[in-house]
């Protein structure tokens, strides 16, 4: 293994007599078809990575016009067609009504891959983050939509993991009135996590994971990962880790006493599996040419090695 995993908690067991309902459901909400841009691959890759990381079920909630194409990329996922108007904008209220029972059955939401930015998305997003039961991994245009909403922090009730790259992080900083001056990335991520009461995964060659109290850095210096779709794979991997292993704090009861992980450790495991899978591919093929689907496909062998060790 190219990194030391000894400071990560052990992975919860995967019993031999399990069924798919034991390992959680990841609901991916994203995708865009606005007449100018069509973004199908990002949510499909997130669903594929979630399944490769071991969740029992993955569902893709996308605009109705692109659900079938996304399922062709990730055929093991289930499609949910979200209603749109004649301008291909989401009908937010109708979409919320359709999603409400799906959210009740979900273990983790992954919101934002390939979603596009617009008022329709912002309306649906603020409804999603105001739910307080199901954790959310918020990525890509989920973050960009959030940054456009004034005083958005007052409405954040869901257990949240934010996964920005530096550009998305800067937009969130500006929306929160945080200092944009050059400073230590770890300190900035820590401040954002404290302000929002969430876990922040600041992506880069040295990805930082912090919950505002604890911080961890995964230094995967791997140029093969610098290609389209690898961030969507990370979103799916983290969401799958949450779906399978997350247990909330219950007063003084630590999640580990319940046989699970908290959001911070679930996020760390998602980052570690993503980076190790990228390292495995690079060791075999070199520093360029990685396809995001290949990255997702490398995760099961990494998981197997970790469990064997």
ROKOL-391778 format. One line per 2 residues: number of its first residue (from 0); their letters; for each residue x, y, z of C-alpha. Coordinates in nm, 3 decimals. Example, Ala and Ser with C-alpha at 12.3 -4.5 7.8 and 13.67 -1.06 7.14 Angstrom:
# residues 2
0	AS	1.230/-0.450/0.780 | 1.367/-0.106/0.714
//
This chain:
# residues 309
0	XX	0.000/0.000/0.000 | 0.142/0.343/-0.095
2	XX	0.002/0.511/0.218 | -0.016/0.419/0.583
4	XX	-0.369/0.318/0.680 | -0.292/0.253/1.046
6	XX	-0.447/0.583/1.157 | -0.779/0.492/0.994
8	XX	-1.034/0.291/1.193 | -1.089/-0.068/1.080
10	XX	-1.357/-0.127/0.822 | -1.675/-0.275/0.967
12	XX	-1.717/-0.643/0.880 | -1.909/-0.769/0.579
14	XX	-2.090/-1.081/0.700 | -2.102/-1.382/0.468
16	XX	-2.480/-1.418/0.505 | -2.552/-1.056/0.401
18	XX	-2.798/-0.933/0.139 | -2.804/-0.607/-0.056
20	XX	-3.029/-0.439/0.197 | -2.755/-0.466/0.457
22	XX	-2.518/-0.233/0.273 | -2.725/0.074/0.213
24	XX	-2.864/0.267/-0.083 | -2.689/0.561/-0.250
26	XX	-2.920/0.803/-0.428 | -2.734/1.017/-0.685
28	XX	-2.910/1.341/-0.782 | -2.754/1.520/-1.077
30	XX	-2.730/1.526/-1.454 | -2.823/1.802/-1.698
32	XX	-2.989/1.834/-2.038 | -3.061/2.202/-2.096
34	XX	-3.042/2.217/-2.475 | -2.685/2.346/-2.464
36	XX	-2.507/2.108/-2.228 | -2.578/1.742/-2.175
38	XX	-2.406/1.591/-1.871 | -2.477/1.224/-1.823
40	XX	-2.145/1.062/-1.737 | -2.081/1.237/-1.405
42	XX	-2.381/1.099/-1.212 | -2.346/0.759/-1.380
44	XX	-1.980/0.739/-1.272 | -2.076/0.833/-0.916
46	XX	-2.333/0.551/-0.909 | -2.084/0.306/-1.060
48	XX	-1.821/0.399/-0.799 | -2.075/0.365/-0.518
50	XX	-2.151/0.009/-0.627 | -1.784/-0.075/-0.675
52	XX	-1.719/0.047/-0.320 | -1.977/-0.199/-0.192
54	XX	-2.314/-0.037/-0.132 | -2.613/-0.261/-0.190
56	XX	-2.812/-0.036/-0.423 | -2.751/0.277/-0.629
58	XX	-3.021/0.497/-0.779 | -2.988/0.774/-1.037
60	XX	-3.236/1.063/-1.010 | -3.189/1.266/-1.329
62	XX	-3.393/1.478/-1.570 | -3.632/1.247/-1.750
64	XX	-3.471/1.300/-2.091 | -3.135/1.146/-1.992
66	XX	-3.219/0.868/-1.746 | -3.199/0.589/-2.002
68	XX	-2.856/0.703/-2.128 | -2.720/0.715/-1.774
70	XX	-2.851/0.367/-1.698 | -2.672/0.243/-2.010
72	XX	-2.345/0.357/-1.849 | -2.433/0.217/-1.505
74	XX	-2.681/-0.065/-1.577 | -2.676/-0.198/-1.220
76	XX	-2.830/0.129/-1.095 | -3.201/0.211/-1.089
78	XX	-3.327/0.518/-1.276 | -3.563/0.783/-1.140
80	XX	-3.694/1.027/-1.401 | -3.730/1.378/-1.262
82	XX	-3.994/1.596/-1.432 | -3.885/1.895/-1.640
84	XX	-4.070/2.175/-1.821 | -4.054/2.256/-2.192
86	XX	-3.733/2.453/-2.130 | -3.574/2.142/-1.972
88	XX	-3.575/2.305/-1.627 | -3.653/2.085/-1.329
90	XX	-4.003/2.117/-1.191 | -3.869/2.152/-0.838
92	XX	-4.189/2.092/-0.643 | -4.285/1.789/-0.849
94	XX	-3.928/1.655/-0.828 | -3.932/1.696/-0.450
96	XX	-4.260/1.505/-0.424 | -4.114/1.224/-0.636
98	XX	-3.789/1.216/-0.437 | -3.940/1.228/-0.088
100	XX	-4.014/0.853/-0.059 | -3.683/0.769/-0.228
102	XX	-3.495/0.976/0.030 | -3.671/0.788/0.309
104	XX	-3.533/0.464/0.164 | -3.185/0.602/0.096
106	XX	-2.881/0.571/0.323 | -2.685/0.856/0.162
108	XX	-2.747/1.117/-0.108 | -2.480/1.224/-0.358
110	XX	-2.593/1.559/-0.495 | -2.442/1.764/-0.774
112	XX	-2.248/1.556/-1.031 | -2.311/1.706/-1.375
114	XX	-2.612/1.895/-1.240 | -2.578/2.238/-1.395
116	XX	-2.654/2.566/-1.218 | -2.992/2.736/-1.211
118	XX	-3.276/2.854/-0.992 | -3.460/2.523/-1.035
120	XX	-3.159/2.335/-0.897 | -3.115/2.583/-0.615
122	XX	-3.475/2.539/-0.504 | -3.445/2.161/-0.497
124	XX	-3.104/2.176/-0.330 | -3.221/2.392/-0.040
126	XX	-3.508/2.151/0.019 | -3.263/1.860/0.022
128	XX	-3.016/2.014/0.267 | -3.298/2.111/0.502
130	XX	-3.375/1.741/0.560 | -3.210/1.626/0.881
132	XX	-3.213/1.246/0.863 | -3.015/1.133/0.558
134	XX	-2.650/1.235/0.508 | -2.552/1.415/0.188
136	XX	-2.227/1.422/-0.008 | -2.240/1.756/-0.190
138	XX	-2.012/1.791/-0.491 | -1.956/1.985/-0.814
140	XX	-2.265/2.183/-0.917 | -2.427/2.101/-0.586
142	XX	-2.158/2.325/-0.434 | -2.183/2.584/-0.711
144	XX	-2.559/2.612/-0.663 | -2.515/2.638/-0.287
146	XX	-2.270/2.927/-0.327 | -2.532/3.130/-0.515
148	XX	-2.787/3.118/-0.231 | -2.774/3.406/0.015
150	XX	-2.712/3.306/0.378 | -2.741/2.940/0.287
152	XX	-2.580/2.823/0.612 | -2.898/2.891/0.808
154	XX	-3.080/2.616/0.617 | -2.821/2.340/0.647
156	XX	-2.968/2.064/0.863 | -2.859/1.746/0.689
158	XX	-2.540/1.568/0.796 | -2.310/1.701/0.523
160	XX	-1.983/1.617/0.350 | -1.866/1.887/0.108
162	XX	-1.613/1.779/-0.157 | -1.490/2.096/-0.333
164	XX	-1.192/2.137/-0.561 | -1.004/2.467/-0.508
166	XX	-1.227/2.666/-0.745 | -1.549/2.547/-0.581
168	XX	-1.394/2.605/-0.240 | -1.313/2.967/-0.335
170	XX	-1.675/3.027/-0.440 | -1.801/2.891/-0.109
172	XX	-1.548/3.106/0.077 | -1.676/3.416/-0.102
174	XX	-2.038/3.327/-0.026 | -1.954/3.285/0.343
176	XX	-1.750/3.606/0.358 | -1.437/3.412/0.448
178	XX	-1.097/3.559/0.373 | -0.986/3.480/0.020
180	XX	-0.629/3.584/0.091 | -0.358/3.326/0.043
182	XX	-0.330/3.114/0.354 | -0.287/2.757/0.463
184	XX	-0.543/2.537/0.285 | -0.586/2.323/0.596
186	XX	-0.676/2.625/0.809 | -0.925/2.746/0.550
188	XX	-1.091/2.403/0.521 | -1.101/2.375/0.899
190	XX	-1.273/2.714/0.931 | -1.535/2.622/0.672
192	XX	-1.608/2.292/0.847 | -1.649/2.476/1.178
194	XX	-1.876/2.743/1.031 | -2.105/2.496/0.857
196	XX	-2.090/2.208/1.106 | -1.994/1.963/0.833
198	XX	-1.706/1.757/0.697 | -1.499/1.926/0.425
200	XX	-1.296/1.725/0.174 | -1.075/1.981/-0.004
202	XX	-0.953/1.795/-0.311 | -0.605/1.819/-0.460
204	XX	-0.276/1.634/-0.487 | -0.282/1.645/-0.106
206	XX	-0.653/1.609/-0.023 | -0.753/1.749/0.317
208	XX	-1.037/1.599/0.520 | -1.157/1.791/0.826
210	XX	-1.459/1.813/1.050 | -1.336/2.135/1.212
212	XX	-1.181/1.950/1.506 | -0.982/1.674/1.339
214	XX	-0.786/1.690/1.014 | -0.619/1.433/0.791
216	XX	-0.424/1.470/0.469 | -0.397/1.208/0.195
218	XX	-0.101/1.291/-0.028 | -0.172/1.102/-0.349
220	XX	0.066/1.271/-0.592 | -0.067/1.089/-0.897
222	XX	-0.106/1.283/-1.225 | -0.311/0.997/-1.369
224	XX	-0.599/1.118/-1.150 | -0.595/1.458/-1.325
226	XX	-0.863/1.364/-1.575 | -1.236/1.404/-1.623
228	XX	-1.466/1.203/-1.400 | -1.228/1.105/-1.121
230	XX	-1.394/1.353/-0.886 | -1.730/1.191/-0.958
232	XX	-1.578/0.855/-0.867 | -1.463/1.007/-0.537
234	XX	-1.815/1.134/-0.470 | -1.957/0.786/-0.525
236	XX	-1.689/0.620/-0.313 | -1.750/0.853/-0.018
238	XX	-2.128/0.820/-0.049 | -2.095/0.442/-0.054
240	XX	-1.873/0.446/0.256 | -2.136/0.656/0.434
242	XX	-2.422/0.434/0.315 | -2.251/0.119/0.440
244	XX	-2.069/0.227/0.755 | -2.202/0.559/0.891
246	XX	-2.358/0.561/1.234 | -2.459/0.893/1.390
248	XX	-2.339/1.008/1.728 | -2.606/0.938/1.990
250	XX	-2.529/1.157/2.286 | -2.217/1.012/2.443
252	XX	-2.227/0.699/2.228 | -1.947/0.699/1.974
254	XX	-2.033/0.549/1.632 | -1.762/0.287/1.676
256	XX	-1.960/0.146/1.970 | -2.242/0.085/1.725
258	XX	-2.014/-0.100/1.482 | -1.986/0.194/1.244
260	XX	-1.801/0.512/1.150 | -1.878/0.880/1.186
262	XX	-1.894/1.106/0.879 | -1.533/1.215/0.916
264	XX	-1.396/0.861/0.910 | -1.634/0.752/0.633
266	XX	-1.506/1.043/0.424 | -1.145/0.949/0.500
268	XX	-1.204/0.591/0.387 | -1.366/0.711/0.063
270	XX	-1.065/0.933/-0.008 | -0.820/0.653/0.077
272	XX	-0.991/0.396/-0.146 | -1.005/0.645/-0.435
274	XX	-0.637/0.732/-0.403 | -0.523/0.373/-0.363
276	XX	-0.724/0.266/-0.668 | -0.559/0.544/-0.867
278	XX	-0.217/0.429/-0.748 | -0.292/0.072/-0.848
280	XX	-0.388/0.183/-1.201 | -0.081/0.407/-1.235
282	XX	0.153/0.129/-1.123 | 0.026/-0.086/-1.409
284	XX	-0.023/0.177/-1.681 | 0.170/0.496/-1.605
286	XX	0.084/0.859/-1.539 | -0.169/0.928/-1.815
288	XX	-0.464/0.770/-1.993 | -0.679/0.672/-1.693
290	XX	-1.052/0.657/-1.759 | -1.274/0.730/-1.461
292	XX	-1.466/0.405/-1.503 | -1.134/0.216/-1.478
294	XX	-1.065/0.396/-1.151 | -1.397/0.276/-1.012
296	XX	-1.326/-0.076/-1.136 | -0.998/-0.083/-0.939
298	XX	-1.166/-0.020/-0.603 | -1.281/-0.379/-0.526
300	XX	-0.926/-0.519/-0.542 | -0.803/-0.243/-0.312
302	XX	-1.082/-0.323/-0.067 | -0.997/-0.692/-0.084
304	XX	-0.631/-0.625/-0.005 | -0.722/-0.405/0.292
306	XX	-0.961/-0.661/0.437 | -0.709/-0.941/0.386
308	X	-0.441/-0.743/0.569
//
